[in-house]
Every structure is written in C-alpha cells, then in structure tokens.
C-alpha cells in the first residue's frame, strides 16, 4: 500500500506537468506548417492521448475556457489521478495473471 501511495505522489505531478506542457505547445499552439517533424506529430498525438479520460470533452467543446483557473487546475490534476489509477490497475492485473500462471504450472 505504501508503494502505491508513493507512486501516486510521484506519477500525478509528472503526468500533470507533461500534459500541461504538451497540450500548451503541441495542441493549443499547434501549427502544421511549423511542426512538420515526426517528433512534433508524435507529441501532438501524445498530448491528445494524455488528455483522453477527463480533459478531451472539455477541450473539444471549449467548455473549460470559461472556468476559473482553480477549477481548470483541479480538472488537470483529476485527469492525472485517473491515469495513475489506471496504471496501478494494469500493474495489479499483470501481477495477478503472473501469479495465476505460476501456480498453474507447478505440480
């Protein structure tokens, strides 16, 4: 349990910063005439993927523009928290499958 809490305290801020930076530079200020490299196109797609669970509906419909800054920050943090829970669930599922696989192979 302690490792999961540490993971949350490390993952959420890093994901938050990465999402904000990528969205600001490669989504809101994206110019296909300037950002022609493969790395820029990858970063543009990654910005969308990192925003998928919570932020995408607000970005596509421009609803988030009219919210106060504190609510926008909270929404970004909530998005990062959702991503961290999903990552923890995937890791737990992989450990569970590995545990079952190891038990079934022993006589």
C-alpha positions as CSV (number, residue, x, y, z in Angstrom):
1,X,0.0,0.0,0.0
2,X,2.9,2.4,0.8
3,X,4.4,1.8,-2.6
4,X,1.1,2.7,-4.3
5,X,0.8,6.0,-2.4
6,X,4.4,6.8,-3.3
7,X,3.6,6.0,-6.9
8,X,0.6,8.3,-6.8
9,X,2.7,11.2,-5.3
10,X,5.3,10.8,-8.0
11,X,3.2,9.9,-11.0
12,X,0.4,12.6,-10.7
13,X,2.7,15.7,-10.7
14,X,4.8,14.3,-13.5
15,X,1.8,13.4,-15.6
16,X,0.2,16.8,-14.8
17,X,3.3,18.7,-16.0
18,X,3.8,16.6,-19.1
19,X,0.1,17.0,-20.0
20,X,0.1,20.8,-19.5
21,X,3.3,21.3,-21.5
22,X,2.3,19.0,-24.4
23,X,-1.2,20.5,-24.6
24,X,0.1,24.1,-24.4
25,X,2.8,23.7,-27.0
26,X,1.6,20.9,-29.3
27,X,-2.2,21.1,-29.1
28,X,-3.3,24.7,-28.5
29,X,-0.4,26.3,-30.4
30,X,0.0,23.6,-33.0
31,X,0.8,24.8,-36.5
32,X,1.1,22.1,-39.1
33,X,3.2,24.4,-41.2
34,X,5.8,24.8,-38.4
35,X,5.6,21.5,-36.6
36,X,6.4,19.3,-39.5
37,X,8.8,16.8,-37.9
38,X,7.9,13.3,-36.8
39,X,8.6,14.2,-33.1
40,X,6.1,17.1,-33.3
41,X,3.4,14.9,-34.8
42,X,4.1,12.3,-32.1
43,X,3.9,14.9,-29.4
44,X,0.6,16.3,-30.8
45,X,-0.9,12.8,-30.7
46,X,0.6,12.1,-27.2
47,X,-1.0,15.3,-25.9
48,X,-4.4,14.1,-27.1
49,X,-3.9,10.6,-25.5
50,X,-2.8,12.1,-22.1
51,X,-5.9,14.2,-22.1
52,X,-8.4,11.4,-23.1
53,X,-10.2,10.4,-19.9
54,X,-11.2,13.7,-18.4
55,X,-9.9,16.7,-20.4
56,X,-10.8,15.8,-24.0
57,X,-14.6,16.6,-23.7
58,X,-13.7,20.0,-22.3
59,X,-11.1,20.7,-24.9
60,X,-13.2,19.6,-27.9
61,X,-16.2,21.6,-26.8
62,X,-14.3,24.6,-25.3
63,X,-16.2,24.3,-22.1
64,X,-13.0,24.5,-20.0
65,X,-12.2,28.0,-21.3
66,X,-14.9,29.7,-19.2
67,X,-14.0,28.0,-15.9
68,X,-11.9,29.7,-13.2
69,X,-8.2,28.8,-13.2
70,X,-8.5,26.8,-9.9
71,X,-11.1,24.5,-11.5
72,X,-9.1,24.1,-14.6
73,X,-6.0,23.1,-12.5
74,X,-8.2,20.7,-10.4
75,X,-9.5,19.1,-13.7
76,X,-6.0,18.5,-14.9
77,X,-5.0,17.0,-11.6
78,X,-8.1,14.8,-11.6
79,X,-7.1,13.6,-15.1
80,X,-3.6,12.7,-13.9
81,X,-5.1,10.9,-10.9
82,X,-7.4,8.9,-13.2
83,X,-4.4,7.9,-15.3
84,X,-2.4,6.8,-12.2
85,X,-5.3,4.6,-11.0
86,X,-5.5,3.0,-14.5
87,X,-1.7,2.4,-14.5
88,X,-1.9,0.9,-11.0
89,X,-4.9,-1.3,-12.1
90,X,-3.0,-2.6,-15.1
91,X,0.1,-3.4,-13.0
92,X,-2.1,-5.2,-10.4
93,X,-3.8,-7.2,-13.2
94,X,-0.4,-8.2,-14.7
95,X,0.8,-9.3,-11.3
96,X,-2.4,-11.3,-10.8
97,X,-2.1,-13.0,-14.1
98,X,1.5,-13.8,-13.5
99,X,0.6,-15.2,-10.1
100,X,-2.1,-17.5,-11.6
101,X,0.2,-18.6,-14.4
102,X,3.0,-19.5,-11.9
103,X,0.6,-21.5,-9.7
104,X,-0.9,-23.5,-12.5
105,X,2.5,-24.7,-13.8
106,X,3.6,-26.1,-10.5
107,X,2.6,-29.8,-9.9
